């Protein structure tokens, strides 16, 4: 009887304990930083990442595909038995209980393996960046700086026959070189250091594109997964974005900035260009939202090569627009809010605050 009671209460216990951990973490970012993100998480993630890194393919993709197939099979079988009646009547409640138990276990494991990182200290505090409100004129100056820098770097990368940026060594070359930027950045920001497995390409990248997702960090295998179907100009910065998650920086806005930072420290021009292009896109989007005349003025300063890359990027995502992408955005928005990122999907825009803070520090 006690065994049955424990089994029934297990989902409740796991969910309640996981929620309690999140609540406690939200009250003390300093404690999370010292006791979890900067110590326990780093040990677990690096060990797990190095083990899964032995495999040349994404274990995350395999696990998600297998789990999805298993759930669909179990659902079809359950419905079939339920329709037949008799002893099969109890199979539906049992199936629902098993799903709840599985979901509770996944949620609890997610919190322990990565989720508490949402409540660590902001990267601005770790990096010593003074983030504060900025005028539109200051935002414009940052955009102009990024345009000038991006134009310079664009002249150093290769092009395909359409005049669009092309990687000389493809996605595999990017994944094998991505660590270099983090190694250099960690000399100034130790929190970005550590030994982790390389990013991995997703086999079903074209299907992934329909969700509007460029990459995914999977905490259960500590793998940084990248959509290799996206244009080459975004591959290096996307790989570095997922590597930021791998290092325990869960917030999307911070992962974007860290990706830009790691790319900027990278010795190779293709990474530097991709990171600066990422920063430029976010900054120009912010300027567009606040002053379209200033946006048009700055946008005209982009070189022809940068303009072609931006056009190719827009054209790529337009091909995959549809109900699947809309649903994915809704789910992602809910996920961010569930982890106390109150701005939801709009939190991506906060990257610009870090870029402005860096610009102020370099241009006092």
N, C-alpha and C positions, 0 to 999 in steps of 0.2 A: 504493500500500500504506500509506504514511504517513497519507494522508488518511482512509482507511478505519479505521485504528487510532485516529486522533484522534477520529473520529466515534463509535467504540465506547466510547472512554474518557471522552468528554465528560460523560455523566451522573455517572460516578464522581467526576470532577474537581469538578464543580459542587457536588455533595453534600458532598464532603470539605472543600472550601474554605469553604463556607457553615458547616459544623459547626465548623471551626477558628476562624472569625471569632466565632461564638457563644461558644466556649470562652474565647477571649482576652478577649472583652467581659465575661464573667462574673467574671473575675479582677480587673477594674479599673473599677468603676462611675464613678469620678472621671474617668477617661480617656474613657469613653463619653459622659459628660455634656458635657465640654469639646470633644472632637473630633468627636462625632457628633450627639447630641441637641440640643445648644445651638447648633450651627453648621451642619454639612453637611445634617443632616435638615431643619432649618428652611428652608433655601434651597430644597432639592428639593421638599419638601411644599407650601410656599407657591406656588411657581411652577406645580407640577402642579395644585394645587387651583384656582388662579385660571384656568388654561386650561380645565380640565374644568367649572369653574363657569359657563362661557359657555353651556353646554347646560342647558336647563330641566329635563331629565329625568336620571335616574341612569344614567350610563354603566356603572357597576358592575353594576347589575341586567341591563343589556343584554349585557354581556360574559359574565357568569355563565350567563345563559340560553342565549346562543349557543354557549358552550363546552360546556355540558351536552348540547345538541342535537347538536353536532358529534361528541362522544365516543360518544353513543348510536348515531348514524348509522354511524360508523366501526366500532363493535363489531358491529352487525347485519350490515354488509357483509362484515366479516372472517369472521364465523361462517358466512355464506352461502358465501363462496369456499372456506373450509376444508372444509365439508361436501362440496362438489363434487369435492374431491381434485385430483389432477394438479398443475399449477403452483401451485394455490392452497394447497398444503400449507405453503408457506413464509410465507404471509401472516400467520398467527397469531403466530409469533415476531417478525416485523417490527412487527406492531401493538403487542405487549407492549413491545418496545424503544422504540418511539415514545412510548408512554405513560410509561415510566420517564424518558425524556429530557425530556418535557414537565414531569413532576412535579419533576425536578431543577432545571430552569430556573425554574419557579415558586417553588420553595423558595429558591433562591439570590437571586432578585429580591426575594422577601419579606424576606429578611435585610437586604439592602442598602437597600431602600426604607422599612423600618419595624421589622423584627424586633429589631434591636439595642437599641431603646428599652426592651425588657424588662429590660435590664441597666444602665439609667441610675441615677443617685442617686434614692433614695426621695423622694417629694414632701414628706415630713415634714422632710427635711434642707434642701430648697430653701426651704420655707416657714418654717423655724425652729420647727417644732412638736415638743414633747417627748413622744414616744409612749412610754408605759410601762404596765404592768399596772394595772388599775382594779378596785376592789371592786364588788360588785353594787349596793351603796348609791349609789356614785358614778354607776354606769350609770343607776340609777333617777332621779337628779337631772337627768341629761342628757335622759332621756326626758320628764320633767316640764317641763323648759325648752322642749323641742321641741314638746310638746303645746300649751303656752301660746302659743308663737309661731305655730304652725300654725293654731290656733283663731282668733287675731287676723286672720291673713291670709285665712282662709277667708271671713270676712265681707266681704271686699273684691272677691271674684270673682263672676262671673255664674253662674246656674244654668239648667238646662233645666227642662222641665215635670215631670220626676221628682225635681227637687231635687238633681241631680248637677251638679258643676262643669262649666261650658261655656265654651269659648274664644270670645271675641267675633269674632275674625278668622280662626278656623280654623287648620289646620296651616300654610298658606302665610304667614299673618301671623306665626306663631311662628318660622318659618324666616327670615323677613326681619328679625325683631327680636332674634334670639338673640345676635348679636354684641355687643349693648350691655352685657350682663353681663360678658363677657370684656374689653371695653375698659376698664371700671371696675376689674375685678379686676387687670388687668395693671399698673395704677398702683402696686399694692402688691406684686404677684407678676409681675415682667417675663417670666418663663418662659411665662406664659399669653397673652402678646400675640402680635401678628402679623396679617397679612392673609391670610385663607383664603376659599374659596368657601363659600356658604351650605349648610346641611344640605338634603338632598333626600328627598322622600317616595318610598317604594317602591310601584310600581304594584300589584304582587302582594302587598300587605300582608296580606290575609286568609289567603292561603296561608302566608305567613311566620309568621303567628300560631300555626299548628300546630306550629312548631318551638320555640315558647316564647321567641322572640327579639324584642326590642323595637327593636333597631337594630344596624347593622353598619358598622364603618369598613373601607373597601376601600383598602388602601395603594397598589394599582396605579393608581388614579385619584385618590387623596387625597380621596375623597368621604365625607362623613358621611351615612349612609343611615338613615332612620327609618321604622319601621312606623307608618303613619298610622291604622291600625285600632284602636290601643290607646286607652283612655279619655283624654279631654282633660286630666285632671289630671296625667298622666304625660308628655304630649307635650313640654312645655318642658324638663323635666329630662332626658328621653331625648335630645333634640336636643343639649343641653349635654354630656351624657355622651359622645356620639359626637364632638363637637367637642374634647373633652379628648384623645381618641385622635388626632384630627387634629393636635393640638399636640404629639404625641410622647409622651403618657403612656399607656403600653400596659397597665399593670396595671389590672384591672377594679375593684379596690377603690379605687384612687386616682382613677380616672375617675369613679366614683360620688361621691367626696368633692368633686372639682373641679367636677362638675356642680352639686352643692349650693352650692358656693362662688360659682360664676358666677351662679347663679339668685339667690342672696342679694344680690349686688351689682347685680343688674338693677333698673332704675328702675320696672318694671311689676309690679303685684301678682300677676298670674297666674304669672309666672316665679318670684317669691319663694315663692309658695304651693307650687308644684310641687316646687321644690328642697327646701323644708322638709318636705314630705310624704314625699319620697324618703328624707331623713335619718331621719324619724320611723319609717318602716316598718322600716328596717334596725335602728334602735336598739330598737324594740319587739320585733322578732324575736330579738335578742340577749338581751333581758331575759326573754322567754318561755322561752328555752332554759335560763336559769340560775335563774330564780325565778318560777314561774307565779303565785303569790299577788301578788307585787309587780307583775307584768305586768297582772293583772286590775284592780288598784288604779289603775294609771296609765291603762290603756285606757279606763276609765269616764270619765275627764276629757276625752276627745275630744268636741268639739262634735257636734251632730247632723249638720251639714253634712259634717264630716270623716268621720264614721262612714258616711254615705251614699256618699261617694266611695270609701272603703276597700271597702265592700260591692260597689260596682259594679266595682271593679278585680278583686276576687276572682271575681266572677261571670263577668267577661270571660274570664279565664284558664281557669276551669273548663270553659268551652265548648270549649276547644281541647286539653284534656288527652287523651292517647292515646299509642300506640306511636311516632308521629313525634316527639312532644315528648320522650319518654323517650330515643329514639335521639339526638336533637339534644343533649340534656343530656350523654349519654355521650361524644359526639364533642367537645363543648365542654370537658368535663372533661379528656379526653385532650390536647386542644390546649393548655390552660393548663399542664398538667404537662410537656408537651414543651418549653414555653418557660420551664421552671424555676420555675413558680409551684407550689410543692410542695403547697400546700393544695388544689389543684385547684379545683373549683367552689365549695368552701367559703371560698376567699379573698375572696369578696364580703363576708363578714362583717367583715373587717378594716377596713372603712370606719369602723366604730364607734370604733376606736382613735383615728382622726384627729379624729372629732367630740368625743371625750372630751378629747383634747389641746387642742383649740380652746376648749372650755368651761373647762378649767383656766386657760388663758392669759387669758381674759376675766374669770374669777372667781377670782383668786389667794387 
